[in-house]
Structure formats: structure tokens, C-alpha cells
Amino acid sequence: MKFADWVIVRNAKLSDEQMQAMLNNEHGGMNEVLANLYGLTGEEKYLKIAGRFNHKAVIDPAANGEDRLTGLHANTQIPSSSARRGSTS
């Protein structure tokens, strides 16, 4: 929880545009981890920060039935896509 709280403080300094630019690099399953923490604690702040880690360039097309995963790393995209169900953004 302390690490997640640090993530909240650190990422509060970034605009939504900066967050999305950051997500163009490998970010693993940060949104999944934070959504899971919300599930364990029920604290909305963890669900909110999980949503900031949703990579819209990948998730938005998928939500519209478009496959834009060719050439992307599965170890990043699978966790970030599976966590989408549990987070907001």
C-alpha cells in the first residue's frame, strides 16, 4: 500500500497526456496490480490510479472491436487489457 500511495503522489504530477505518453513504453501490469489492491482494500484511490494506467492507444480500439495488438509485447498488453474490466478511465 505504501508503494501504491507513492505511485499516486508521483503520478499526480503528470497530466493525462503525459501519462499516455509514458504508457508508450513498457509498463507491465501496473493497472492490474493497482486494481487488485483496490479489490483487497476497497479504497477508491487505488481504483482511480489504476485507471490512469489504462493505455488508451491499445484499450480504446479493443473496446471498439479493433485489433491493434500486432507487433506489441504480450507481457505488457495482456495484463493491461485484463485489468481494464476492474478499473475506471
PyMOL Python script that loads the backbone (N, CA, C, O; Angstrom):
from pymol import cmd

cmd.read_pdbstr("""\
ATOM      1  N   MET A   1       0.821  -1.183   0.000  1.00  0.00           N
ATOM      2  CA  MET A   1       0.000   0.000   0.000  1.00  0.00           C
ATOM      3  C   MET A   1       0.870   1.254   0.000  1.00  0.00           C
ATOM      4  O   MET A   1       0.519   2.248  -0.635  1.00  0.00           O
ATOM      5  N   LYS A   2       1.997   1.217   0.703  1.00  0.00           N
ATOM      6  CA  LYS A   2       2.871   2.388   0.713  1.00  0.00           C
ATOM      7  C   LYS A   2       3.429   2.667  -0.680  1.00  0.00           C
ATOM      8  O   LYS A   2       3.538   3.824  -1.088  1.00  0.00           O
ATOM      9  N   PHE A   3       3.782   1.614  -1.408  1.00  0.00           N
ATOM     10  CA  PHE A   3       4.284   1.818  -2.761  1.00  0.00           C
ATOM     11  C   PHE A   3       3.176   2.389  -3.646  1.00  0.00           C
ATOM     12  O   PHE A   3       3.426   3.303  -4.431  1.00  0.00           O
ATOM     13  N   ALA A   4       1.971   1.867  -3.529  1.00  0.00           N
ATOM     14  CA  ALA A   4       0.851   2.375  -4.327  1.00  0.00           C
ATOM     15  C   ALA A   4       0.562   3.834  -3.980  1.00  0.00           C
ATOM     16  O   ALA A   4       0.242   4.630  -4.863  1.00  0.00           O
ATOM     17  N   ASP A   5       0.673   4.184  -2.716  1.00  0.00           N
ATOM     18  CA  ASP A   5       0.484   5.582  -2.326  1.00  0.00           C
ATOM     19  C   ASP A   5       1.567   6.471  -2.944  1.00  0.00           C
ATOM     20  O   ASP A   5       1.293   7.605  -3.340  1.00  0.00           O
ATOM     21  N   TRP A   6       2.799   5.952  -3.026  1.00  0.00           N
ATOM     22  CA  TRP A   6       3.877   6.693  -3.688  1.00  0.00           C
ATOM     23  C   TRP A   6       3.540   6.881  -5.162  1.00  0.00           C
ATOM     24  O   TRP A   6       3.758   7.960  -5.713  1.00  0.00           O
ATOM     25  N   VAL A   7       3.011   5.842  -5.807  1.00  0.00           N
ATOM     26  CA  VAL A   7       2.625   5.920  -7.221  1.00  0.00           C
ATOM     27  C   VAL A   7       1.580   7.014  -7.417  1.00  0.00           C
ATOM     28  O   VAL A   7       1.643   7.771  -8.386  1.00  0.00           O
ATOM     29  N   ILE A   8       0.632   7.096  -6.511  1.00  0.00           N
ATOM     30  CA  ILE A   8      -0.412   8.123  -6.596  1.00  0.00           C
ATOM     31  C   ILE A   8       0.205   9.516  -6.543  1.00  0.00           C
ATOM     32  O   ILE A   8      -0.105  10.366  -7.377  1.00  0.00           O
ATOM     33  N   VAL A   9       1.076   9.751  -5.569  1.00  0.00           N
ATOM     34  CA  VAL A   9       1.707  11.061  -5.407  1.00  0.00           C
ATOM     35  C   VAL A   9       2.570  11.387  -6.620  1.00  0.00           C
ATOM     36  O   VAL A   9       2.513  12.501  -7.142  1.00  0.00           O
ATOM     37  N   ARG A  10       3.356  10.436  -7.063  1.00  0.00           N
ATOM     38  CA  ARG A  10       4.273  10.671  -8.188  1.00  0.00           C
ATOM     39  C   ARG A  10       3.513  10.974  -9.478  1.00  0.00           C
ATOM     40  O   ARG A  10       3.864  11.895 -10.216  1.00  0.00           O
ATOM     41  N   ASN A  11       2.484  10.200  -9.738  1.00  0.00           N
ATOM     42  CA  ASN A  11       1.755  10.360 -10.992  1.00  0.00           C
ATOM     43  C   ASN A  11       0.748  11.495 -10.964  1.00  0.00           C
ATOM     44  O   ASN A  11       0.229  11.876 -12.014  1.00  0.00           O
ATOM     45  N   ALA A  12       0.462  12.039  -9.811  1.00  0.00           N
ATOM     46  CA  ALA A  12      -0.421  13.204  -9.715  1.00  0.00           C
ATOM     47  C   ALA A  12       0.211  14.416 -10.396  1.00  0.00           C
ATOM     48  O   ALA A  12      -0.482  15.352 -10.794  1.00  0.00           O
ATOM     49  N   LYS A  13       1.533  14.381 -10.522  1.00  0.00           N
ATOM     50  CA  LYS A  13       2.257  15.488 -11.149  1.00  0.00           C
ATOM     51  C   LYS A  13       2.150  15.460 -12.669  1.00  0.00           C
ATOM     52  O   LYS A  13       2.516  16.428 -13.335  1.00  0.00           O
ATOM     53  N   LEU A  14       1.650  14.357 -13.219  1.00  0.00           N
ATOM     54  CA  LEU A  14       1.584  14.191 -14.670  1.00  0.00           C
ATOM     55  C   LEU A  14       0.179  14.458 -15.193  1.00  0.00           C
ATOM     56  O   LEU A  14      -0.811  14.067 -14.574  1.00  0.00           O
ATOM     57  N   SER A  15       0.106  15.122 -16.328  1.00  0.00           N
ATOM     58  CA  SER A  15      -1.184  15.328 -16.990  1.00  0.00           C
ATOM     59  C   SER A  15      -1.628  13.993 -17.600  1.00  0.00           C
ATOM     60  O   SER A  15      -0.843  13.046 -17.667  1.00  0.00           O
ATOM     61  N   ASP A  16      -2.881  13.922 -18.042  1.00  0.00           N
ATOM     62  CA  ASP A  16      -3.351  12.719 -18.724  1.00  0.00           C
ATOM     63  C   ASP A  16      -2.526  12.459 -19.979  1.00  0.00           C
ATOM     64  O   ASP A  16      -2.213  11.312 -20.296  1.00  0.00           O
ATOM     65  N   GLU A  17      -2.176  13.525 -20.691  1.00  0.00           N
ATOM     66  CA  GLU A  17      -1.367  13.379 -21.900  1.00  0.00           C
ATOM     67  C   GLU A  17       0.016  12.817 -21.577  1.00  0.00           C
ATOM     68  O   GLU A  17       0.528  11.967 -22.305  1.00  0.00           O
ATOM     69  N   GLN A  18       0.613  13.285 -20.498  1.00  0.00           N
ATOM     70  CA  GLN A  18       1.924  12.776 -20.088  1.00  0.00           C
ATOM     71  C   GLN A  18       1.827  11.307 -19.666  1.00  0.00           C
ATOM     72  O   GLN A  18       2.720  10.514 -19.962  1.00  0.00           O
ATOM     73  N   MET A  19       0.761  10.952 -18.986  1.00  0.00           N
ATOM     74  CA  MET A  19       0.569   9.550 -18.590  1.00  0.00           C
ATOM     75  C   MET A  19       0.481   8.664 -19.825  1.00  0.00           C
ATOM     76  O   MET A  19       1.123   7.615 -19.887  1.00  0.00           O
ATOM     77  N   GLN A  20      -0.313   9.083 -20.808  1.00  0.00           N
ATOM     78  CA  GLN A  20      -0.465   8.275 -22.013  1.00  0.00           C
ATOM     79  C   GLN A  20       0.856   8.167 -22.772  1.00  0.00           C
ATOM     80  O   GLN A  20       1.168   7.103 -23.309  1.00  0.00           O
ATOM     81  N   ALA A  21       1.629   9.235 -22.827  1.00  0.00           N
ATOM     82  CA  ALA A  21       2.945   9.191 -23.472  1.00  0.00           C
ATOM     83  C   ALA A  21       3.862   8.215 -22.736  1.00  0.00           C
ATOM     84  O   ALA A  21       4.601   7.459 -23.368  1.00  0.00           O
ATOM     85  N   MET A  22       3.816   8.228 -21.413  1.00  0.00           N
ATOM     86  CA  MET A  22       4.618   7.308 -20.620  1.00  0.00           C
ATOM     87  C   MET A  22       4.237   5.860 -20.930  1.00  0.00           C
ATOM     88  O   MET A  22       5.094   4.977 -20.964  1.00  0.00           O
ATOM     89  N   LEU A  23       2.947   5.628 -21.153  1.00  0.00           N
ATOM     90  CA  LEU A  23       2.471   4.264 -21.391  1.00  0.00           C
ATOM     91  C   LEU A  23       2.874   3.728 -22.757  1.00  0.00           C
ATOM     92  O   LEU A  23       2.647   2.553 -23.043  1.00  0.00           O
ATOM     93  N   ASN A  24       3.468   4.561 -23.606  1.00  0.00           N
ATOM     94  CA  ASN A  24       4.003   4.069 -24.868  1.00  0.00           C
ATOM     95  C   ASN A  24       5.228   3.193 -24.641  1.00  0.00           C
ATOM     96  O   ASN A  24       5.638   2.453 -25.536  1.00  0.00           O
ATOM     97  N   ASN A  25       5.815   3.272 -23.451  1.00  0.00           N
ATOM     98  CA  ASN A  25       6.917   2.402 -23.053  1.00  0.00           C
ATOM     99  C   ASN A  25       6.334   1.243 -22.256  1.00  0.00           C
ATOM    100  O   ASN A  25       5.180   1.293 -21.831  1.00  0.00           O
ATOM    101  N   GLU A  26       7.123   0.217 -22.060  1.00  0.00           N
ATOM    102  CA  GLU A  26       6.620  -0.937 -21.315  1.00  0.00           C
ATOM    103  C   GLU A  26       6.292  -0.544 -19.883  1.00  0.00           C
ATOM    104  O   GLU A  26       7.111   0.054 -19.185  1.00  0.00           O
ATOM    105  N   HIS A  27       5.100  -0.885 -19.461  1.00  0.00           N
ATOM    106  CA  HIS A  27       4.658  -0.540 -18.109  1.00  0.00           C
ATOM    107  C   HIS A  27       4.133  -1.745 -17.360  1.00  0.00           C
ATOM    108  O   HIS A  27       3.637  -1.611 -16.241  1.00  0.00           O
ATOM    109  N   GLY A  28       4.233  -2.921 -17.957  1.00  0.00           N
ATOM    110  CA  GLY A  28       3.800  -4.136 -17.286  1.00  0.00           C
ATOM    111  C   GLY A  28       2.339  -4.070 -16.922  1.00  0.00           C
ATOM    112  O   GLY A  28       1.531  -3.548 -17.691  1.00  0.00           O
ATOM    113  N   GLY A  29       1.991  -4.578 -15.789  1.00  0.00           N
ATOM    114  CA  GLY A  29       0.599  -4.631 -15.372  1.00  0.00           C
ATOM    115  C   GLY A  29       0.288  -3.691 -14.230  1.00  0.00           C
ATOM    116  O   GLY A  29      -0.407  -4.071 -13.288  1.00  0.00           O
ATOM    117  N   MET A  30       0.794  -2.459 -14.298  1.00  0.00           N
ATOM    118  CA  MET A  30       0.545  -1.521 -13.191  1.00  0.00           C
ATOM    119  C   MET A  30      -0.946  -1.358 -12.916  1.00  0.00           C
ATOM    120  O   MET A  30      -1.357  -1.341 -11.756  1.00  0.00           O
ATOM    121  N   ASN A  31      -1.760  -1.237 -13.960  1.00  0.00           N
ATOM    122  CA  ASN A  31      -3.183  -1.043 -13.688  1.00  0.00           C
ATOM    123  C   ASN A  31      -3.790  -2.289 -13.057  1.00  0.00           C
ATOM    124  O   ASN A  31      -4.694  -2.181 -12.229  1.00  0.00           O
ATOM    125  N   GLU A  32      -3.310  -3.467 -13.433  1.00  0.00           N
ATOM    126  CA  GLU A  32      -3.824  -4.697 -12.837  1.00  0.00           C
ATOM    127  C   GLU A  32      -3.458  -4.780 -11.358  1.00  0.00           C
ATOM    128  O   GLU A  32      -4.297  -5.117 -10.523  1.00  0.00           O
ATOM    129  N   VAL A  33      -2.207  -4.474 -11.039  1.00  0.00           N
ATOM    130  CA  VAL A  33      -1.759  -4.516  -9.647  1.00  0.00           C
ATOM    131  C   VAL A  33      -2.567  -3.535  -8.791  1.00  0.00           C
ATOM    132  O   VAL A  33      -3.006  -3.869  -7.691  1.00  0.00           O
ATOM    133  N   LEU A  34      -2.751  -2.330  -9.312  1.00  0.00           N
ATOM    134  CA  LEU A  34      -3.475  -1.306  -8.547  1.00  0.00           C
ATOM    135  C   LEU A  34      -4.960  -1.637  -8.442  1.00  0.00           C
ATOM    136  O   LEU A  34      -5.575  -1.370  -7.410  1.00  0.00           O
ATOM    137  N   ALA A  35      -5.548  -2.216  -9.491  1.00  0.00           N
ATOM    138  CA  ALA A  35      -6.951  -2.644  -9.424  1.00  0.00           C
ATOM    139  C   ALA A  35      -7.106  -3.784  -8.420  1.00  0.00           C
ATOM    140  O   ALA A  35      -8.096  -3.841  -7.691  1.00  0.00           O
ATOM    141  N   ASN A  36      -6.131  -4.691  -8.381  1.00  0.00           N
ATOM    142  CA  ASN A  36      -6.167  -5.769  -7.389  1.00  0.00           C
ATOM    143  C   ASN A  36      -6.077  -5.213  -5.977  1.00  0.00           C
ATOM    144  O   ASN A  36      -6.753  -5.699  -5.070  1.00  0.00           O
ATOM    145  N   LEU A  37      -5.242  -4.193  -5.789  1.00  0.00           N
ATOM    146  CA  LEU A  37      -5.131  -3.571  -4.471  1.00  0.00           C
ATOM    147  C   LEU A  37      -6.453  -2.934  -4.064  1.00  0.00           C
ATOM    148  O   LEU A  37      -6.860  -3.014  -2.905  1.00  0.00           O
ATOM    149  N   TYR A  38      -7.116  -2.305  -5.021  1.00  0.00           N
ATOM    150  CA  TYR A  38      -8.466  -1.778  -4.744  1.00  0.00           C
ATOM    151  C   TYR A  38      -9.385  -2.915  -4.311  1.00  0.00           C
ATOM    152  O   TYR A  38     -10.147  -2.761  -3.357  1.00  0.00           O
ATOM    153  N   GLY A  39      -9.323  -4.045  -4.995  1.00  0.00           N
ATOM    154  CA  GLY A  39     -10.162  -5.185  -4.641  1.00  0.00           C
ATOM    155  C   GLY A  39      -9.901  -5.688  -3.228  1.00  0.00           C
ATOM    156  O   GLY A  39     -10.819  -6.147  -2.548  1.00  0.00           O
ATOM    157  N   LEU A  40      -8.662  -5.603  -2.792  1.00  0.00           N
ATOM    158  CA  LEU A  40      -8.307  -6.049  -1.440  1.00  0.00           C
ATOM    159  C   LEU A  40      -8.679  -5.035  -0.360  1.00  0.00           C
ATOM    160  O   LEU A  40      -9.059  -5.404   0.751  1.00  0.00           O
ATOM    161  N   THR A  41      -8.563  -3.746  -0.707  1.00  0.00           N
ATOM    162  CA  THR A  41      -8.752  -2.711   0.313  1.00  0.00           C
ATOM    163  C   THR A  41     -10.091  -1.991   0.216  1.00  0.00           C
ATOM    164  O   THR A  41     -10.594  -1.478   1.216  1.00  0.00           O
ATOM    165  N   GLY A  42     -10.675  -1.948  -0.986  1.00  0.00           N
ATOM    166  CA  GLY A  42     -11.893  -1.177  -1.205  1.00  0.00           C
ATOM    167  C   GLY A  42     -11.653   0.322  -1.258  1.00  0.00           C
ATOM    168  O   GLY A  42     -12.604   1.102  -1.298  1.00  0.00           O
ATOM    169  N   GLU A  43     -10.374   0.734  -1.260  1.00  0.00           N
ATOM    170  CA  GLU A  43     -10.052   2.157  -1.272  1.00  0.00           C
ATOM    171  C   GLU A  43     -10.079   2.688  -2.702  1.00  0.00           C
ATOM    172  O   GLU A  43      -9.276   2.273  -3.538  1.00  0.00           O
ATOM    173  N   GLU A  44     -10.995   3.600  -2.979  1.00  0.00           N
ATOM    174  CA  GLU A  44     -11.212   4.150  -4.316  1.00  0.00           C
ATOM    175  C   GLU A  44      -9.966   4.768  -4.928  1.00  0.00           C
ATOM    176  O   GLU A  44      -9.825   4.782  -6.151  1.00  0.00           O
ATOM    177  N   LYS A  45      -9.059   5.279  -4.105  1.00  0.00           N
ATOM    178  CA  LYS A  45      -7.863   5.923  -4.646  1.00  0.00           C
ATOM    179  C   LYS A  45      -7.047   4.948  -5.478  1.00  0.00           C
ATOM    180  O   LYS A  45      -6.386   5.360  -6.431  1.00  0.00           O
ATOM    181  N   TYR A  46      -7.078   3.660  -5.138  1.00  0.00           N
ATOM    182  CA  TYR A  46      -6.325   2.673  -5.901  1.00  0.00           C
ATOM    183  C   TYR A  46      -7.016   2.351  -7.223  1.00  0.00           C
ATOM    184  O   TYR A  46      -6.342   2.084  -8.218  1.00  0.00           O
ATOM    185  N   LEU A  47      -8.316   2.371  -7.249  1.00  0.00           N
ATOM    186  CA  LEU A  47      -9.046   2.176  -8.494  1.00  0.00           C
ATOM    187  C   LEU A  47      -8.833   3.360  -9.433  1.00  0.00           C
ATOM    188  O   LEU A  47      -8.685   3.188 -10.643  1.00  0.00           O
ATOM    189  N   LYS A  48      -8.820   4.554  -8.864  1.00  0.00           N
ATOM    190  CA  LYS A  48      -8.615   5.756  -9.673  1.00  0.00           C
ATOM    191  C   LYS A  48      -7.233   5.765 -10.330  1.00  0.00           C
ATOM    192  O   LYS A  48      -7.116   6.056 -11.520  1.00  0.00           O
ATOM    193  N   ILE A  49      -6.192   5.448  -9.564  1.00  0.00           N
ATOM    194  CA  ILE A  49      -4.848   5.441 -10.148  1.00  0.00           C
ATOM    195  C   ILE A  49      -4.694   4.277 -11.125  1.00  0.00           C
ATOM    196  O   ILE A  49      -3.961   4.399 -12.106  1.00  0.00           O
ATOM    197  N   ALA A  50      -5.356   3.173 -10.885  1.00  0.00           N
ATOM    198  CA  ALA A  50      -5.322   2.056 -11.843  1.00  0.00           C
ATOM    199  C   ALA A  50      -5.831   2.525 -13.201  1.00  0.00           C
ATOM    200  O   ALA A  50      -5.265   2.173 -14.236  1.00  0.00           O
ATOM    201  N   GLY A  51      -6.889   3.310 -13.196  1.00  0.00           N
ATOM    202  CA  GLY A  51      -7.449   3.821 -14.444  1.00  0.00           C
ATOM    203  C   GLY A  51      -6.502   4.723 -15.195  1.00  0.00           C
ATOM    204  O   GLY A  51      -6.552   4.787 -16.423  1.00  0.00           O
ATOM    205  N   ARG A  52      -5.637   5.426 -14.479  1.00  0.00           N
ATOM    206  CA  ARG A  52      -4.666   6.306 -15.151  1.00  0.00           C
ATOM    207  C   ARG A  52      -3.615   5.505 -15.904  1.00  0.00           C
ATOM    208  O   ARG A  52      -2.941   6.039 -16.784  1.00  0.00           O
ATOM    209  N   PHE A  53      -3.470   4.228 -15.568  1.00  0.00           N
ATOM    210  CA  PHE A  53      -2.517   3.361 -16.261  1.00  0.00           C
ATOM    211  C   PHE A  53      -3.155   2.600 -17.421  1.00  0.00           C
ATOM    212  O   PHE A  53      -2.503   1.743 -18.018  1.00  0.00           O
ATOM    213  N   ASN A  54      -4.407   2.890 -17.754  1.00  0.00           N
ATOM    214  CA  ASN A  54      -5.025   2.288 -18.933  1.00  0.00           C
ATOM    215  C   ASN A  54      -4.444   2.948 -20.175  1.00  0.00           C
ATOM    216  O   ASN A  54      -4.567   4.159 -20.358  1.00  0.00           O
ATOM    217  N   HIS A  55      -3.818   2.157 -21.017  1.00  0.00           N
ATOM    218  CA  HIS A  55      -3.176   2.672 -22.227  1.00  0.00           C
ATOM    219  C   HIS A  55      -4.240   2.796 -23.312  1.00  0.00           C
ATOM    220  O   HIS A  55      -4.582   1.822 -23.983  1.00  0.00           O
ATOM    221  N   LYS A  56      -4.747   3.990 -23.468  1.00  0.00           N
ATOM    222  CA  LYS A  56      -5.874   4.236 -24.367  1.00  0.00           C
ATOM    223  C   LYS A  56      -5.572   3.893 -25.816  1.00  0.00           C
ATOM    224  O   LYS A  56      -6.487   3.539 -26.560  1.00  0.00           O
ATOM    225  N   ALA A  57      -4.323   3.986 -26.238  1.00  0.00           N
ATOM    226  CA  ALA A  57      -3.965   3.663 -27.618  1.00  0.00           C
ATOM    227  C   ALA A  57      -4.218   2.190 -27.929  1.00  0.00           C
ATOM    228  O   ALA A  57      -4.402   1.825 -29.090  1.00  0.00           O
ATOM    229  N   VAL A  58      -4.230   1.352 -26.909  1.00  0.00           N
ATOM    230  CA  VAL A  58      -4.481  -0.078 -27.083  1.00  0.00           C
ATOM    231  C   VAL A  58      -5.903  -0.437 -26.653  1.00  0.00           C
ATOM    232  O   VAL A  58      -6.602  -1.164 -27.358  1.00  0.00           O
ATOM    233  N   ILE A  59      -6.323   0.066 -25.511  1.00  0.00           N
ATOM    234  CA  ILE A  59      -7.611  -0.329 -24.935  1.00  0.00           C
ATOM    235  C   ILE A  59      -8.799   0.243 -25.699  1.00  0.00           C
ATOM    236  O   ILE A  59      -9.778  -0.467 -25.927  1.00  0.00           O
ATOM    237  N   ASP A  60      -8.736   1.498 -26.095  1.00  0.00           N
ATOM    238  CA  ASP A  60      -9.877   2.100 -26.795  1.00  0.00           C
ATOM    239  C   ASP A  60     -10.198   1.383 -28.099  1.00  0.00           C
ATOM    240  O   ASP A  60     -11.367   1.085 -28.343  1.00  0.00           O
ATOM    241  N   PRO A  61      -9.202   1.089 -28.961  1.00  0.00           N
ATOM    242  CA  PRO A  61      -9.529   0.334 -30.172  1.00  0.00           C
ATOM    243  C   PRO A  61     -10.112  -1.052 -29.851  1.00  0.00           C
ATOM    244  O   PRO A  61     -11.052  -1.494 -30.511  1.00  0.00           O
ATOM    245  N   ALA A  62      -9.564  -1.726 -28.856  1.00  0.00           N
ATOM    246  CA  ALA A  62     -10.073  -3.054 -28.484  1.00  0.00           C
ATOM    247  C   ALA A  62     -11.529  -2.968 -28.038  1.00  0.00           C
ATOM    248  O   ALA A  62     -12.331  -3.846 -28.355  1.00  0.00           O
ATOM    249  N   ALA A  63     -11.867  -1.915 -27.305  1.00  0.00           N
ATOM    250  CA  ALA A  63     -13.250  -1.726 -26.862  1.00  0.00           C
ATOM    251  C   ALA A  63     -14.194  -1.521 -28.042  1.00  0.00           C
ATOM    252  O   ALA A  63     -15.394  -1.777 -27.943  1.00  0.00           O
ATOM    253  N   ASN A  64     -13.635  -1.055 -29.163  1.00  0.00           N
ATOM    254  CA  ASN A  64     -14.422  -0.852 -30.388  1.00  0.00           C
ATOM    255  C   ASN A  64     -14.314  -2.031 -31.348  1.00  0.00           C
ATOM    256  O   ASN A  64     -14.735  -1.935 -32.501  1.00  0.00           O
ATOM    257  N   GLY A  65     -13.745  -3.154 -30.874  1.00  0.00           N
ATOM    258  CA  GLY A  65     -13.634  -4.350 -31.698  1.00  0.00           C
ATOM    259  C   GLY A  65     -12.492  -4.330 -32.692  1.00  0.00           C
ATOM    260  O   GLY A  65     -12.455  -5.158 -33.601  1.00  0.00           O
ATOM    261  N   GLU A  66     -11.555  -3.398 -32.540  1.00  0.00           N
ATOM    262  CA  GLU A  66     -10.413  -3.294 -33.441  1.00  0.00           C
ATOM    263  C   GLU A  66      -9.196  -3.976 -32.820  1.00  0.00           C
ATOM    264  O   GLU A  66      -8.932  -3.814 -31.628  1.00  0.00           O
ATOM    265  N   ASP A  67      -8.468  -4.726 -33.610  1.00  0.00           N
ATOM    266  CA  ASP A  67      -7.261  -5.397 -33.148  1.00  0.00           C
ATOM    267  C   ASP A  67      -6.044  -4.589 -33.582  1.00  0.00           C
ATOM    268  O   ASP A  67      -5.693  -4.555 -34.761  1.00  0.00           O
ATOM    269  N   ARG A  68      -5.413  -3.944 -32.621  1.00  0.00           N
ATOM    270  CA  ARG A  68      -4.184  -3.186 -32.904  1.00  0.00           C
ATOM    271  C   ARG A  68      -3.011  -3.734 -32.096  1.00  0.00           C
ATOM    272  O   ARG A  68      -2.108  -2.989 -31.716  1.00  0.00           O
ATOM    273  N   LEU A  69      -3.031  -5.030 -31.838  1.00  0.00           N
ATOM    274  CA  LEU A  69      -2.017  -5.638 -30.988  1.00  0.00           C
ATOM    275  C   LEU A  69      -0.816  -6.181 -31.751  1.00  0.00           C
ATOM    276  O   LEU A  69       0.196  -6.515 -31.134  1.00  0.00           O
ATOM    277  N   THR A  70      -0.897  -6.278 -33.065  1.00  0.00           N
ATOM    278  CA  THR A  70       0.208  -6.826 -33.852  1.00  0.00           C
ATOM    279  C   THR A  70       1.484  -6.030 -33.593  1.00  0.00           C
ATOM    280  O   THR A  70       1.513  -4.805 -33.713  1.00  0.00           O
ATOM    281  N   GLY A  71       2.531  -6.760 -33.235  1.00  0.00           N
ATOM    282  CA  GLY A  71       3.828  -6.146 -33.006  1.00  0.00           C
ATOM    283  C   GLY A  71       4.039  -5.628 -31.590  1.00  0.00           C
ATOM    284  O   GLY A  71       5.127  -5.150 -31.266  1.00  0.00           O
ATOM    285  N   LEU A  72       3.015  -5.714 -30.739  1.00  0.00           N
ATOM    286  CA  LEU A  72       3.158  -5.254 -29.359  1.00  0.00           C
ATOM    287  C   LEU A  72       3.528  -6.427 -28.455  1.00  0.00           C
ATOM    288  O   LEU A  72       3.299  -7.581 -28.816  1.00  0.00           O
ATOM    289  N   HIS A  73       4.091  -6.146 -27.298  1.00  0.00           N
ATOM    290  CA  HIS A  73       4.542  -7.176 -26.369  1.00  0.00           C
ATOM    291  C   HIS A  73       3.378  -7.723 -25.553  1.00  0.00           C
ATOM    292  O   HIS A  73       2.697  -6.969 -24.857  1.00  0.00           O
ATOM    293  N   ALA A  74       3.148  -9.025 -25.635  1.00  0.00           N
ATOM    294  CA  ALA A  74       2.043  -9.662 -24.915  1.00  0.00           C
ATOM    295  C   ALA A  74       2.191  -9.500 -23.410  1.00  0.00           C
ATOM    296  O   ALA A  74       1.191  -9.350 -22.707  1.00  0.00           O
ATOM    297  N   ASN A  75       3.419  -9.526 -22.902  1.00  0.00           N
ATOM    298  CA  ASN A  75       3.610  -9.425 -21.450  1.00  0.00           C
ATOM    299  C   ASN A  75       3.163  -8.068 -20.902  1.00  0.00           C
ATOM    300  O   ASN A  75       2.938  -7.933 -19.699  1.00  0.00           O
ATOM    301  N   THR A  76       3.033  -7.076 -21.762  1.00  0.00           N
ATOM    302  CA  THR A  76       2.519  -5.771 -21.355  1.00  0.00           C
ATOM    303  C   THR A  76       1.032  -5.665 -21.643  1.00  0.00           C
ATOM    304  O   THR A  76       0.263  -5.213 -20.795  1.00  0.00           O
ATOM    305  N   GLN A  77       0.624  -6.076 -22.828  1.00  0.00           N
ATOM    306  CA  GLN A  77      -0.750  -5.840 -23.264  1.00  0.00           C
ATOM    307  C   GLN A  77      -1.772  -6.727 -22.572  1.00  0.00           C
ATOM    308  O   GLN A  77      -2.878  -6.270 -22.282  1.00  0.00           O
ATOM    309  N   ILE A  78      -1.434  -7.985 -22.298  1.00  0.00           N
ATOM    310  CA  ILE A  78      -2.403  -8.878 -21.658  1.00  0.00           C
ATOM    311  C   ILE A  78      -2.749  -8.389 -20.256  1.00  0.00           C
ATOM    312  O   ILE A  78      -3.936  -8.276 -19.948  1.00  0.00           O
ATOM    313  N   PRO A  79      -1.769  -8.088 -19.377  1.00  0.00           N
ATOM    314  CA  PRO A  79      -2.143  -7.579 -18.056  1.00  0.00           C
ATOM    315  C   PRO A  79      -2.901  -6.255 -18.117  1.00  0.00           C
ATOM    316  O   PRO A  79      -3.855  -6.051 -17.366  1.00  0.00           O
ATOM    317  N   SER A  80      -2.486  -5.360 -19.002  1.00  0.00           N
ATOM    318  CA  SER A  80      -3.147  -4.068 -19.036  1.00  0.00           C
ATOM    319  C   SER A  80      -4.563  -4.189 -19.577  1.00  0.00           C
ATOM    320  O   SER A  80      -5.445  -3.435 -19.166  1.00  0.00           O
ATOM    321  N   SER A  81      -4.793  -5.111 -20.480  1.00  0.00           N
ATOM    322  CA  SER A  81      -6.139  -5.309 -21.018  1.00  0.00           C
ATOM    323  C   SER A  81      -7.030  -6.029 -20.037  1.00  0.00           C
ATOM    324  O   SER A  81      -8.214  -5.707 -19.932  1.00  0.00           O
ATOM    325  N   SER A  82      -6.491  -7.001 -19.308  1.00  0.00           N
ATOM    326  CA  SER A  82      -7.325  -7.745 -18.358  1.00  0.00           C
ATOM    327  C   SER A  82      -7.724  -6.880 -17.179  1.00  0.00           C
ATOM    328  O   SER A  82      -8.788  -7.092 -16.597  1.00  0.00           O
ATOM    329  N   ALA A  83      -6.901  -5.915 -16.815  1.00  0.00           N
ATOM    330  CA  ALA A  83      -7.220  -5.054 -15.681  1.00  0.00           C
ATOM    331  C   ALA A  83      -8.275  -4.018 -16.042  1.00  0.00           C
ATOM    332  O   ALA A  83      -8.911  -3.457 -15.150  1.00  0.00           O
ATOM    333  N   ARG A  84      -8.471  -3.760 -17.296  1.00  0.00           N
ATOM    334  CA  ARG A  84      -9.432  -2.747 -17.741  1.00  0.00           C
ATOM    335  C   ARG A  84     -10.805  -3.001 -17.156  1.00  0.00           C
ATOM    336  O   ARG A  84     -11.520  -2.057 -16.820  1.00  0.00           O
ATOM    337  N   ARG A  85     -11.188  -4.273 -17.027  1.00  0.00           N
ATOM    338  CA  ARG A  85     -12.506  -4.604 -16.505  1.00  0.00           C
ATOM    339  C   ARG A  85     -12.676  -4.102 -15.072  1.00  0.00           C
ATOM    340  O   ARG A  85     -13.797  -3.823 -14.645  1.00  0.00           O
ATOM    341  N   GLY A  86     -11.578  -3.986 -14.328  1.00  0.00           N
ATOM    342  CA  GLY A  86     -11.703  -3.632 -12.924  1.00  0.00           C
ATOM    343  C   GLY A  86     -11.387  -2.200 -12.600  1.00  0.00           C
ATOM    344  O   GLY A  86     -11.436  -1.811 -11.433  1.00  0.00           O
ATOM    345  N   SER A  87     -11.060  -1.389 -13.609  1.00  0.00           N
ATOM    346  CA  SER A  87     -10.671  -0.016 -13.316  1.00  0.00           C
ATOM    347  C   SER A  87     -11.450   0.966 -14.154  1.00  0.00           C
ATOM    348  O   SER A  87     -12.149   0.589 -15.095  1.00  0.00           O
ATOM    349  N   THR A  88     -11.323   2.226 -13.805  1.00  0.00           N
ATOM    350  CA  THR A  88     -12.044   3.268 -14.499  1.00  0.00           C
ATOM    351  C   THR A  88     -11.100   4.163 -15.271  1.00  0.00           C
ATOM    352  O   THR A  88      -9.912   4.245 -14.960  1.00  0.00           O
ATOM    353  N   SER A  89     -11.622   4.823 -16.261  1.00  0.00           N
ATOM    354  CA  SER A  89     -10.866   5.823 -17.000  1.00  0.00           C
ATOM    355  C   SER A  89     -11.640   6.207 -18.219  1.00  0.00           C
ATOM    356  O   SER A  89     -11.188   7.046 -18.998  1.00  0.00           O
TER     357      SER A  89
END
""", "prot")
cmd.dss("prot")
cmd.show_as("cartoon", "prot")
cmd.util.cbc("prot")
cmd.orient("prot")
